[in-house]
């Protein structure tokens, strides 16, 4: 089961960075590799919880409190990132993780900030455990793309499965056109 905990983690990190409150609820106490985690998504495999976030690194914890850095999904960004989206500095944004028939699917955004020339890619893996011999992220490439002429932005992918088992990829476009185009 995939669950976006953006608000909880941002609140928890903010609380950790602020002066410690004597009555901080146990639920919000996060330690370890928790700084710099943006746009997180969480999934459980076995006894571990894994958090994937903007930038490409991921963490894991057994108790959802003490997080350890596991590494990066891509040691080097796939070539198609810079070929499709010139100006991207590598890494990815706002991933979404799910598991279907024993394969983990990580959808992610490739973009430059403030532009709608963006893409959504997909990486797959049999396991999330970096110590497993089956561990290997395989980039499946481009899934969907927006261009500068589009009035939407292909970022923030999210996979949804309906009650009939149909898979739907939705995304959020941070691209608003305010007013009418100049004539």
MDAnalysis code that builds the backbone (N, CA, C; Angstrom):
import MDAnalysis as mda
import numpy as np

u = mda.Universe.empty(549, n_residues=183, atom_resindex=np.repeat(np.arange(183), 3), trajectory=True)
u.add_TopologyAttr("name", ["N", "CA", "C"] * 183)
u.add_TopologyAttr("resid", np.arange(1, 184))
u.add_TopologyAttr("resname", ["UNK", "UNK", "UNK", "UNK", "UNK", "UNK", "UNK", "UNK", "UNK", "UNK", "UNK", "UNK", "UNK", "UNK", "UNK", "UNK", "UNK", "UNK", "UNK", "UNK", "UNK", "UNK", "UNK", "UNK", "UNK", "UNK", "UNK", "UNK", "UNK", "UNK", "UNK", "UNK", "UNK", "UNK", "UNK", "UNK", "UNK", "UNK", "UNK", "UNK", "UNK", "UNK", "UNK", "UNK", "UNK", "UNK", "UNK", "UNK", "UNK", "UNK", "UNK", "UNK", "UNK", "UNK", "UNK", "UNK", "UNK", "UNK", "UNK", "UNK", "UNK", "UNK", "UNK", "UNK", "UNK", "UNK", "UNK", "UNK", "UNK", "UNK", "UNK", "UNK", "UNK", "UNK", "UNK", "UNK", "UNK", "UNK", "UNK", "UNK", "UNK", "UNK", "UNK", "UNK", "UNK", "UNK", "UNK", "UNK", "UNK", "UNK", "UNK", "UNK", "UNK", "UNK", "UNK", "UNK", "UNK", "UNK", "UNK", "UNK", "UNK", "UNK", "UNK", "UNK", "UNK", "UNK", "UNK", "UNK", "UNK", "UNK", "UNK", "UNK", "UNK", "UNK", "UNK", "UNK", "UNK", "UNK", "UNK", "UNK", "UNK", "UNK", "UNK", "UNK", "UNK", "UNK", "UNK", "UNK", "UNK", "UNK", "UNK", "UNK", "UNK", "UNK", "UNK", "UNK", "UNK", "UNK", "UNK", "UNK", "UNK", "UNK", "UNK", "UNK", "UNK", "UNK", "UNK", "UNK", "UNK", "UNK", "UNK", "UNK", "UNK", "UNK", "UNK", "UNK", "UNK", "UNK", "UNK", "UNK", "UNK", "UNK", "UNK", "UNK", "UNK", "UNK", "UNK", "UNK", "UNK", "UNK", "UNK", "UNK", "UNK", "UNK", "UNK", "UNK", "UNK", "UNK", "UNK", "UNK", "UNK", "UNK", "UNK"])
u.atoms.positions = np.array([
    [0.841, -1.179, 0.000],
    [0.000, 0.000, 0.000],
    [0.884, 1.239, 0.000],
    [0.607, 2.152, -0.889],
    [1.370, 3.386, -0.988],
    [0.602, 4.486, -0.283],
    [1.318, 5.321, 0.417],
    [0.680, 6.376, 1.183],
    [1.545, 7.612, 1.131],
    [0.991, 8.725, 0.725],
    [1.731, 9.985, 0.738],
    [1.667, 10.549, 2.146],
    [2.811, 10.736, 2.736],
    [2.902, 11.275, 4.088],
    [3.582, 12.630, 4.081],
    [3.456, 13.362, 2.981],
    [4.140, 14.635, 2.842],
    [3.890, 15.554, 4.027],
    [2.629, 15.722, 4.366],
    [2.301, 16.650, 5.438],
    [2.879, 16.203, 6.766],
    [2.712, 14.918, 7.087],
    [3.228, 14.399, 8.348],
    [4.737, 14.552, 8.432],
    [5.451, 14.199, 7.366],
    [6.908, 14.269, 7.398],
    [7.381, 15.707, 7.445],
    [6.751, 16.602, 6.669],
    [7.142, 18.009, 6.707],
    [6.907, 18.575, 8.097],
    [5.770, 18.265, 8.709],
    [5.493, 18.735, 10.062],
    [6.518, 18.165, 11.032],
    [6.803, 16.887, 10.910],
    [7.754, 16.243, 11.821],
    [9.149, 16.831, 11.662],
    [9.598, 17.054, 10.426],
    [10.919, 17.631, 10.203],
    [10.961, 19.052, 10.736],
    [9.886, 19.811, 10.515],
    [9.822, 21.168, 11.040],
    [9.907, 21.152, 12.555],
    [9.198, 20.230, 13.187],
    [9.260, 20.125, 14.641],
    [10.655, 19.734, 15.109],
    [11.328, 18.849, 14.372],
    [12.672, 18.437, 14.748],
    [13.643, 19.609, 14.654],
    [13.470, 20.481, 13.632],
    [14.385, 21.593, 13.425],
    [14.146, 22.717, 14.432],
    [12.934, 22.824, 14.926],
    [12.604, 23.868, 15.899],
    [13.129, 23.473, 17.274],
    [13.045, 24.416, 18.201],
    [13.444, 24.107, 19.575],
    [12.604, 22.936, 20.068],
    [13.237, 21.930, 20.677],
    [12.474, 20.751, 21.088],
    [11.400, 21.094, 22.121],
    [10.209, 20.643, 21.827],
    [9.096, 20.824, 22.750],
    [9.116, 19.668, 23.745],
    [8.888, 19.942, 25.008],
    [8.958, 18.869, 25.996],
    [7.887, 17.803, 25.799],
    [6.776, 18.129, 25.122],
    [5.663, 17.197, 24.972],
    [5.461, 16.746, 23.532],
    [6.524, 16.598, 22.759],
    [6.390, 16.162, 21.371],
    [5.785, 14.757, 21.343],
    [4.690, 14.586, 20.609],
    [4.089, 13.250, 20.529],
    [5.063, 12.240, 19.929],
    [5.051, 11.035, 20.444],
    [5.956, 9.981, 19.979],
    [5.824, 9.744, 18.481],
    [4.632, 9.880, 17.929],
    [4.388, 9.666, 16.511],
    [5.244, 10.584, 15.642],
    [5.554, 11.794, 16.118],
    [6.261, 12.772, 15.313],
    [7.772, 12.764, 15.508],
    [8.311, 11.908, 16.340],
    [9.745, 11.887, 16.585],
    [10.447, 11.079, 15.499],
    [11.146, 11.797, 14.608],
    [11.893, 11.178, 13.523],
    [13.375, 11.455, 13.743],
    [14.208, 10.431, 13.534],
    [15.644, 10.599, 13.677],
    [16.345, 9.944, 12.493],
    [17.638, 10.197, 12.397],
    [18.417, 9.616, 11.315],
    [18.371, 10.476, 10.068],
    [18.283, 9.853, 8.921],
    [18.332, 10.529, 7.616],
    [16.977, 11.120, 7.261],
    [16.635, 12.234, 7.917],
    [15.326, 12.849, 7.681],
    [15.408, 14.260, 7.114],
    [16.580, 14.865, 7.060],
    [16.644, 16.222, 6.523],
    [16.747, 16.182, 5.007],
    [16.198, 17.207, 4.370],
    [16.251, 17.295, 2.919],
    [15.336, 16.338, 2.190],
    [14.320, 15.828, 2.852],
    [13.376, 14.906, 2.220],
    [12.193, 15.728, 1.693],
    [12.103, 15.818, 0.354],
    [11.032, 16.599, -0.280],
    [10.164, 15.667, -1.116],
    [8.875, 15.930, -1.129],
    [7.914, 15.158, -1.915],
    [7.992, 13.659, -1.619],
    [7.966, 13.269, -0.340],
    [8.153, 11.850, -0.014],
    [6.931, 10.987, -0.312],
    [7.210, 9.724, -0.593],
    [6.193, 8.697, -0.732],
    [6.728, 7.466, -0.002],
    [5.840, 6.726, 0.644],
    [6.281, 5.616, 1.490],
    [5.605, 4.317, 1.080],
    [6.344, 3.218, 1.234],
    [5.817, 1.885, 0.944],
    [6.482, 0.905, 1.897],
    [5.819, -0.203, 2.149],
    [6.374, -1.232, 3.027],
    [6.701, -2.485, 2.221],
    [7.885, -3.043, 2.493],
    [8.260, -4.345, 1.960],
    [8.778, -5.154, 3.143],
    [8.096, -6.247, 3.460],
    [8.482, -7.055, 4.615],
    [8.393, -6.242, 5.894],
    [9.466, -6.217, 6.661],
    [9.470, -5.481, 7.927],
    [9.977, -4.050, 7.779],
    [10.323, -3.634, 6.571],
    [10.888, -2.309, 6.336],
    [9.893, -1.373, 5.661],
    [9.950, -0.113, 6.059],
    [9.257, 0.972, 5.376],
    [10.313, 1.731, 4.583],
    [9.997, 2.063, 3.339],
    [10.924, 2.788, 2.473],
    [10.291, 4.113, 2.080],
    [11.094, 5.179, 2.120],
    [10.654, 6.497, 1.680],
    [11.507, 6.905, 0.485],
    [10.825, 7.253, -0.597],
    [11.470, 7.775, -1.799],
    [11.097, 9.246, -1.895],
    [12.025, 10.072, -2.380],
    [11.783, 11.511, -2.388],
    [12.473, 12.173, -3.579],
    [12.172, 13.438, -3.772],
    [12.822, 14.238, -4.799],
    [14.331, 14.163, -4.625],
    [15.037, 14.046, -5.730],
    [16.492, 13.995, -5.697],
    [17.048, 12.613, -5.976],
    [16.274, 11.570, -5.725],
    [16.704, 10.235, -6.088],
    [17.187, 9.347, -4.965],
    [17.398, 9.910, -3.770],
    [17.828, 9.048, -2.672],
    [16.616, 8.436, -1.986],
    [16.860, 7.360, -1.230],
    [15.765, 6.774, -0.472],
    [16.278, 6.256, 0.870],
    [15.362, 6.211, 1.833],
    [15.651, 5.813, 3.199],
    [14.759, 4.649, 3.589],
    [15.132, 3.994, 4.700],
    [14.265, 2.948, 5.217],
    [14.316, 2.932, 6.733],
    [13.250, 2.375, 7.327],
    [13.138, 2.243, 8.785],
    [12.195, 1.094, 9.089],
    [12.448, 0.422, 10.196],
    [11.532, -0.637, 10.625],
    [10.386, -0.064, 11.444],
    [10.666, 1.016, 12.151],
    [9.684, 1.578, 13.079],
    [9.069, 2.900, 12.610],
    [9.428, 3.374, 11.429],
    [8.981, 4.655, 10.873],
    [9.477, 5.860, 11.680],
    [10.454, 5.655, 12.546],
    [11.011, 6.755, 13.347],
    [12.506, 6.943, 13.094],
    [13.284, 5.870, 13.084],
    [14.741, 5.924, 12.902],
    [15.069, 5.550, 11.461],
    [15.349, 6.572, 10.638],
    [15.538, 6.388, 9.200],
    [17.008, 6.309, 8.843],
    [17.352, 5.395, 7.945],
    [18.724, 5.232, 7.459],
    [18.734, 5.384, 5.938],
    [19.723, 6.091, 5.447],
    [19.878, 6.286, 4.013],
    [20.278, 4.967, 3.363],
    [19.595, 4.596, 2.288],
    [19.892, 3.352, 1.566],
    [20.755, 3.593, 0.337],
    [20.667, 4.752, -0.227],
    [21.405, 5.051, -1.454],
    [20.534, 5.817, -2.419],
    [20.827, 5.629, -3.710],
    [20.107, 6.321, -4.770],
    [19.509, 5.290, -5.729],
    [18.395, 5.636, -6.322],
    [17.788, 4.760, -7.323],
    [18.703, 4.694, -8.544],
    [19.164, 5.848, -9.021],
    [20.088, 5.906, -10.154],
    [21.401, 6.512, -9.680],
    [22.494, 5.806, -9.886],
    [23.801, 6.402, -9.583],
    [24.091, 7.523, -10.574],
    [23.633, 7.350, -11.793],
    [23.748, 8.371, -12.831],
    [22.398, 8.431, -13.533],
    [21.907, 9.632, -13.756],
    [20.603, 9.775, -14.423],
    [20.636, 9.137, -15.808],
    [19.559, 8.456, -16.181],
    [19.489, 7.892, -17.535],
    [19.666, 8.981, -18.599],
    [20.281, 8.634, -19.709],
    [20.586, 9.608, -20.761],
    [19.347, 10.305, -21.297],
    [18.220, 9.606, -21.324],
    [17.027, 10.217, -21.906],
    [16.586, 11.442, -21.125],
    [16.934, 11.548, -19.829],
    [16.546, 12.715, -19.029],
    [17.027, 14.010, -19.682],
    [18.326, 14.093, -19.958],
    [18.868, 15.337, -20.526],
    [18.573, 15.465, -22.021],
    [18.358, 14.351, -22.713],
    [17.987, 14.432, -24.128],
    [16.576, 14.988, -24.289],
    [15.658, 14.519, -23.457],
    [14.261, 14.981, -23.532],
    [14.069, 16.347, -22.881],
    [14.722, 16.555, -21.760],
    [14.528, 17.779, -20.970],
    [15.869, 18.489, -20.817],
    [16.289, 19.266, -21.813],
    [17.554, 19.994, -21.695],
    [17.516, 20.941, -20.485],
    [18.617, 20.988, -19.780],
    [18.697, 21.871, -18.616],
    [18.437, 21.181, -17.296],
    [17.926, 19.941, -17.334],
    [17.737, 19.229, -16.078],
    [19.110, 18.895, -15.495],
    [19.225, 18.952, -14.189],
    [20.513, 18.720, -13.530],
    [20.666, 17.290, -13.028],
    [19.817, 16.412, -13.438],
    [19.883, 15.032, -12.954],
    [18.979, 14.844, -11.756],
    [18.789, 13.622, -11.399],
    [17.855, 13.322, -10.321],
    [16.429, 13.395, -10.817],
    [15.524, 13.130, -9.930],
    [14.125, 13.202, -10.317],
    [13.330, 13.892, -9.231],
    [12.076, 14.193, -9.538],
    [11.202, 14.906, -8.619],
    [9.995, 14.038, -8.283],
    [9.471, 14.248, -7.106],
    [8.147, 13.780, -6.684],
    [7.793, 12.368, -7.148],
    [8.513, 11.355, -6.685],
    [8.234, 9.990, -7.137],
    [6.950, 9.419, -6.534],
    [6.482, 8.350, -7.148],
    [5.365, 7.567, -6.619],
    [5.784, 6.105, -6.718],
    [5.609, 5.342, -5.646],
    [6.043, 3.940, -5.611],
    [4.836, 3.032, -5.393],
    [4.817, 1.922, -6.107],
    [3.754, 0.934, -5.941],
    [4.335, -0.432, -6.275],
    [3.588, -1.478, -5.949],
    [4.014, -2.832, -6.277],
    [2.868, -3.527, -7.003],
    [3.191, -4.142, -8.141],
    [2.189, -4.846, -8.933],
    [2.782, -6.169, -9.381],
    [2.143, -7.260, -8.971],
    [2.570, -8.611, -9.337],
    [4.055, -8.840, -9.055],
    [4.496, -8.396, -7.888],
    [5.870, -8.637, -7.460],
    [6.918, -7.702, -8.038],
    [6.503, -6.689, -8.781],
    [7.440, -5.712, -9.337],
    [7.138, -4.343, -8.747],
    [8.172, -3.715, -8.192],
    [8.030, -2.353, -7.680],
    [8.165, -1.390, -8.851],
    [7.225, -0.439, -8.920],
    [7.213, 0.553, -9.986],
    [7.368, 1.932, -9.363],
    [8.409, 2.615, -9.781],
    [8.685, 3.967, -9.301],
    [8.485, 4.929, -10.468],
    [7.373, 5.659, -10.435],
    [7.129, 6.713, -11.414],
    [7.752, 7.988, -10.858],
    [8.347, 8.791, -11.721],
    [9.035, 9.995, -11.258],
    [8.973, 11.085, -12.320],
    [9.200, 12.327, -11.892],
    [9.189, 13.482, -12.790],
    [10.610, 13.886, -13.147],
    [10.796, 14.327, -14.383],
    [12.046, 14.927, -14.835],
    [11.659, 16.298, -15.370],
    [12.257, 17.347, -14.800],
    [11.835, 18.688, -15.164],
    [12.909, 19.697, -14.797],
    [12.725, 20.903, -15.288],
    [13.481, 22.045, -14.801],
    [12.470, 22.923, -14.086],
    [12.887, 23.575, -13.031],
    [11.957, 24.323, -12.193],
    [11.312, 25.473, -12.967],
    [9.993, 25.569, -12.838],
    [9.253, 26.683, -13.416],
    [8.933, 26.560, -14.899],
    [9.197, 25.400, -15.487],
    [8.896, 25.197, -16.904],
    [8.032, 23.958, -17.059],
    [7.177, 23.983, -18.057],
    [6.318, 22.815, -18.265],
    [6.856, 21.882, -19.343],
    [8.115, 22.024, -19.683],
    [8.803, 21.087, -20.549],
    [9.292, 19.968, -19.635],
    [8.436, 18.966, -19.399],
    [8.664, 17.966, -18.356],
    [8.292, 16.576, -18.837],
    [8.714, 15.573, -18.067],
    [8.411, 14.190, -18.422],
    [8.204, 13.356, -17.172],
    [7.510, 12.248, -17.359],
    [7.346, 11.246, -16.308],
    [8.016, 9.980, -16.804],
    [8.884, 9.424, -15.963],
    [9.590, 8.191, -16.286],
    [9.178, 7.082, -15.338],
    [9.658, 5.880, -15.618],
    [9.340, 4.718, -14.806],
    [10.604, 3.884, -14.601],
    [10.849, 3.498, -13.348],
    [11.918, 2.557, -13.015],
    [11.279, 1.386, -12.271],
    [11.811, 0.185, -12.481],
    [11.250, -1.001, -11.834],
    [12.344, -1.771, -11.102],
    [11.911, -2.572, -10.122],
    [12.827, -3.378, -9.329],
    [12.043, -4.551, -8.748],
    [12.705, -5.681, -8.525],
    [12.055, -6.830, -7.892],
    [11.977, -6.683, -6.382],
    [12.884, -5.910, -5.819],
    [12.935, -5.729, -4.366],
    [13.422, -4.326, -4.046],
    [13.122, -3.874, -2.855],
    [13.611, -2.571, -2.402],
    [14.834, -2.705, -1.503],
    [15.169, -3.920, -1.124],
    [16.279, -4.175, -0.208],
    [17.612, -4.144, -0.952],
    [18.455, -3.115, -0.718],
    [19.730, -3.014, -1.424],
    [20.678, -4.182, -1.153],
    [20.470, -4.948, -0.095],
    [21.332, -6.090, 0.223],
    [20.929, -7.360, -0.526],
    [19.783, -7.356, -1.167],
    [19.294, -8.540, -1.882],
    [20.028, -8.712, -3.211],
    [20.327, -9.953, -3.603],
    [20.928, -10.179, -4.926],
    [19.979, -9.823, -6.076],
    [18.685, -9.730, -5.801],
    [17.702, -9.373, -6.831],
    [17.550, -7.854, -6.991],
    [18.229, -7.082, -6.128],
    [18.088, -5.620, -6.146],
    [18.771, -5.022, -7.371],
    [17.987, -4.380, -8.227],
    [18.536, -3.646, -9.366],
    [17.429, -2.800, -9.981],
    [17.602, -1.481, -9.924],
    [16.647, -0.593, -10.567],
    [16.899, -0.611, -12.072],
    [15.829, -0.773, -12.838],
    [15.902, -0.755, -14.293],
    [15.010, 0.377, -14.772],
    [15.611, 1.341, -15.461],
    [14.815, 2.442, -15.986],
    [14.075, 1.966, -17.221],
    [12.758, 2.147, -17.204],
    [11.910, 1.745, -18.334],
    [11.701, 2.888, -19.316],
    [12.225, 4.062, -18.973],
    [12.180, 5.199, -19.890],
    [10.975, 6.100, -19.731],
    [10.742, 6.858, -20.766],
    [9.696, 7.872, -20.819],
    [8.312, 7.242, -20.856],
    [7.415, 7.749, -20.001],
    [6.027, 7.296, -19.964],
    [5.107, 8.354, -20.567],
    [5.331, 9.604, -20.196],
    [4.469, 10.702, -20.639],
    [5.275, 11.981, -20.603],
    [4.931, 12.939, -21.479],
    [5.703, 14.164, -21.561],
    [4.810, 15.362, -21.849],
    [5.185, 16.497, -21.295],
    [4.559, 17.768, -21.671],
    [5.630, 18.634, -22.330],
    [5.174, 19.548, -23.166],
    [6.072, 20.442, -23.908],
    [5.752, 21.881, -23.533],
    [6.644, 22.804, -23.859],
    [6.460, 24.204, -23.474],
    [5.172, 24.797, -24.035],
    [4.658, 24.270, -25.138],
    [3.412, 24.812, -25.722],
    [2.162, 24.289, -25.019],
    [2.304, 23.252, -24.190],
    [1.152, 22.670, -23.499],
    [0.683, 23.551, -22.344],
    [-0.590, 23.433, -21.988],
    [-1.113, 24.190, -20.852],
    [-1.173, 23.317, -19.592],
    [-0.337, 22.299, -19.526],
    [-0.206, 21.452, -18.348],
    [1.260, 21.071, -18.200],
    [1.581, 20.475, -17.077],
    [2.958, 20.118, -16.764],
    [2.983, 18.674, -16.271],
    [3.727, 17.811, -16.920],
    [3.783, 16.393, -16.559],
    [4.725, 16.187, -15.363],
    [4.215, 16.459, -14.173],
    [4.989, 16.266, -12.940],
    [4.105, 15.607, -11.887],
    [4.715, 15.200, -10.783],
    [4.011, 14.622, -9.635],
    [3.125, 13.434, -10.013],
    [3.694, 12.386, -10.618],
    [2.885, 11.239, -11.005],
    [2.310, 10.509, -9.796],
    [1.155, 9.907, -10.005],
    [0.518, 9.108, -8.964],
    [-0.281, 8.009, -9.642],
    [0.026, 6.761, -9.282],
    [-0.680, 5.629, -9.848],
    [-1.881, 5.294, -8.976],
    [-3.031, 5.158, -9.602],
    [-4.249, 4.771, -8.895],
    [-4.800, 3.511, -9.545],
    [-5.322, 2.615, -8.742],
    [-5.931, 1.385, -9.233],
    [-7.395, 1.412, -8.813],
    [-8.298, 1.298, -9.796],
    [-9.722, 1.358, -9.460],
    [-10.232, -0.008, -9.007],
    [-11.505, -0.058, -8.647],
    [-12.097, -1.283, -8.089],
    [-12.128, -2.434, -9.094],
    [-11.985, -2.154, -10.373],
    [-11.959, -3.206, -11.394],
    [-10.527, -3.642, -11.738],
    [-9.543, -3.046, -11.064],
    [-8.150, -3.401, -11.307],
    [-7.493, -2.641, -12.440],
    [-8.176, -1.621, -12.977],
    [-7.585, -0.795, -14.024],
    [-6.584, 0.169, -13.388],
    [-5.457, 0.340, -14.047],
    [-4.408, 1.226, -13.548],
    [-4.489, 2.562, -14.278],
    [-4.441, 3.652, -13.490],
    [-4.546, 5.001, -14.023],
    [-3.367, 5.812, -13.508],
    [-2.660, 6.454, -14.396],
    [-1.582, 7.343, -13.981],
    [-2.094, 8.764, -14.092],
    [-2.121, 9.425, -12.954],
    [-2.507, 10.829, -12.982],
    [-1.294, 11.647, -12.577],
    [-1.345, 12.908, -12.877],
    [-0.239, 13.800, -12.551],
    [-0.797, 15.169, -12.259],
    [0.041, 15.974, -11.679],
    [-0.351, 17.332, -11.327],
    [0.471, 18.274, -12.175],
    [-0.171, 19.229, -12.775],
    [0.541, 20.202, -13.594],
    [0.618, 21.534, -12.887],
    [1.807, 21.915, -12.513],
    [2.017, 23.195, -11.839],
    [2.209, 24.273, -12.892],
    [1.275, 24.374, -13.793],
    [1.395, 25.329, -14.870],
    [0.046, 25.972, -15.076],
    [-0.075, 27.211, -14.690],
    [-1.343, 27.924, -14.791],
    [-1.215, 29.059, -15.809],
    [-2.202, 29.185, -16.657],
    [-2.256, 30.318, -17.571],
    [-3.313, 31.258, -17.010],
    [-2.872, 32.419, -16.631],
    [-3.784, 33.408, -16.041],
    [-4.046, 34.487, -17.081],
    [-5.325, 34.675, -17.412],
    [-5.682, 35.665, -18.423],
    [-5.695, 35.058, -19.821],
    [-5.968, 35.874, -20.789],
    [-6.051, 35.427, -22.174],
    [-4.709, 35.609, -22.866],
    [-4.392, 34.741, -23.835],
    [-3.142, 34.919, -24.576],
    [-3.166, 36.231, -25.364],
    [-2.018, 36.832, -25.512],
    [-1.919, 38.080, -26.291],
    [-2.193, 37.776, -27.758],
    [-2.892, 38.699, -28.440],
    [-3.168, 38.483, -29.871],
    [-2.306, 39.358, -30.728],
])
